[in-house]
Amino acid sequence: MPDISICIPVFNFPIEPLVVKLFKEITANSLNVEIVIIDDASDIPIRSLNNSLISKYSLNYVQLEENIGRSAIRNRFIFYTASPLLLFLDCDVMPQADNFISEYLAAAGKNKMVVCGGIRYTAEHVLQEKKLHWKYGRNREAIPATARAKKPYSSFLTGNFLVHKQILEQLPFNEALRGYGYEDTVYGIELERNKIVIKHTDITAEHVRMDDADAFISKTENALKNLFGLYQIREYKLLFGRYIKLIRVIHLLEKYKLISPAFFMYKKLAGTIRKRLVNGNTSLRLLDLYKLLFFVSLQKEKKPATPY
């Protein structure tokens, strides 16, 4: 039985650089590790590219023919892994330390818990069209462990974390969330409700894929639709204010009957704000305003949310 199973859900991204980095540490230190890949119905060219790695790196590779979403695919690893420790890595991250796996093994301990390693973004400047994503990541996601530990559950991210398999079996990801976004927030809430300890560390992985501004904003909009769908559920509507700043602002707008004026602002300003963000404005305050107005528009127009 392997000491740890590295779980990499894949969708339309080449994974060889990540696999090479992991394999180098495994072979250099004779680690007892398995690497499990589940491809969530990627396009054929990416499938072929990643499939070519199976024999070379002794991968346990599972191909799905239908896309099942970011939550469900993580649950599937329960059935294809042999270790009681599962280390989840997004396919577009890169471990930073040469002893990355060993650090996780040391941090896991014997007690059932979740260990979050953290995400970083390159300090080097990126192309202008990718700067909005880069700036957001540097300021909102690349948070040191000491800061994350102050709010351990709202700081949970799925891109680089370890979980004892028994926890995932008892507390799977919410598979109603098929679209992009907020599955980590929901899982953090469930971990807290079930009194599962989260240990935050600086075993970081770098987020290597950065979207251009238009794609980043589109993903943000999809995430907000996910959030809106969950917001219709009373228990989450009440809980989200503790975890998500945007929802705290929404609660204030609702309390003071300002949703309709905010929707008027959306109709007047949202198109211009989005265009500015797409065309190179990297103000996170402007992005926050756009997200707020977009969420208000979902409330007023009752647009169908992705998972419900």
C-alpha positions, 0 to 999 in steps of 0.5 A, a space after each residue: 500500500 502506498 504511503 500517499 496517493 497524489 490525486 490530479 483531476 485534469 481538464 484540458 491541460 497538459 500535465 507532463 511538467 507537473 508529473 515530471 516534478 513529482 516523479 523526480 522527488 519520488 525516484 530521488 527519495 525512493 518514496 512509496 507514492 502512487 500518482 492517480 490521474 482522472 481526466 474529466 472528458 478533456 478534448 482529444 488532443 489533450 487526452 492523447 498528450 497526457 495518455 502518452 505519460 502513463 507507462 513512462 511514469 507508472 500512472 494510474 490513469 482514468 478517462 471519463 467520457 462525460 464531464 462530471 464537474 470539479 466536485 464530483 471528480 474529486 469524490 471519484 478518487 476514493 475509488 481509484 486510490 490505495 492510500 489512506 492519505 490523498 494529496 490533491 493537486 490541480 492540474 495547473 499547479 507546480 510544487 515549489 519545494 524539492 521535498 514537497 511530498 515529504 513535507 506533506 507526509 510529515 505534516 499529515 500526522 496520524 490524526 484525521 485532518 485536512 492539510 492546506 499547503 497554499 498557492 503562490 503566483 510568480 513574482 515576475 510580471 506577466 503579459 498585460 492581458 493576463 495581469 488581472 488574473 495574476 493580480 487577483 491571485 497574488 492579492 487574494 489567493 497567495 496568502 501565507 499560512 499564518 494569515 490563513 490559519 486565522 480563518 482556517 475554514 474560509 481560507 480553504 482552497 482545493 488547488 493544493 491540499 491533503 485529506 485523510 481518505 476516511 474524511 472524504 468518504 464520510 464528507 464528500 464534495 457537494 456534487 450538485 456543484 457542477 460548474 466552476 467556483 465556490 466548491 472550496 468555500 462550501 467544503 470549508 463550511 462543511 469541514 467546520 460544521 463537522 469539526 474537522 481540523 484544518 492545518 495550514 502550512 506553506 507547502 506551496 504550489 505555484 498556479 501556472 495557468 493564468 487566463 486572459 482578462 475576458 476568460 477570467 471574468 467569464 469564469 468569475 461570472 460562472 462562479 457567481 452563478 454557482 454562488 447564487 444557486 447556493 444562496 437560494 438554499 436557506 442554510 447557506 444564505 445564512 452561513 455565507 455571510 461569515 465566509 464571503 465578503 460579497 454576501 455580507 454586502 448583499 445582506 446590507 443591500 437587502 436590509 436597507 432595500 438597496 437591491 433595486 438601486 444596485 440593479 439600476 447601477 448594473 444596467 447603467 455601468 456593468 457593461 462599461 466596467 467589464 469592458 474596462 477590465 477586459 481592456 487592461 484595467 487591473 483594479 481589484 476594487 473595480 472587479 469587486 464592484 462588478 462582481 457585486 453588481 453581477 450578483 445583484 443582476 442574478 437576484 433581480 433577473 432570476 437567471 438560472 444558476 449552473 448547478 440547480 
